[in-house]
Amino acid sequence: MINITIPKPDVTITKQNDPETSNIYGFTDFHLIPRDKGGIFMFYNKEQELLFVGKARKLRQRIKRHFEDNVSPIKTHRDEVFKIRVCFVEDPVHREIYETHIINELKSKYNIDKVFYK
């Protein structure tokens, strides 16, 4: 059996209450996520419930796209996202493994593909 441990987040950003300083859906700290790093990201609500897990070759652009486009799986649940955790994982195969493992281990709410626990 393979033992997979979920990596510790390298960056965590939280929704701000002040709409004057908020950028996208209340998040102001996107600059903490490097433009050129790949990895996995996890969206959480205020109750620390995992909402969505994704992976990207360029994290910052992909995370922002979830808040801007009309095809994101969380498009109708964007207001629920309170915290974003990011783990840097450069190897694409490792990103795929971690994403699938986290979706099924922590039972993310809005990932509809890669679910084996139903």
Secondary structure, DSSP 4 states (H G I P E B T S, - for coil): -----PPPPSEEEE--S-TTT--BTTB--GGGS-TT--EEEEEE-TT--EEEEEEESSHHHHHHHHHH-SS-TTTTSGGG--EEEEEE---HHHHHHHHHHHHHHTT-SS--SS----
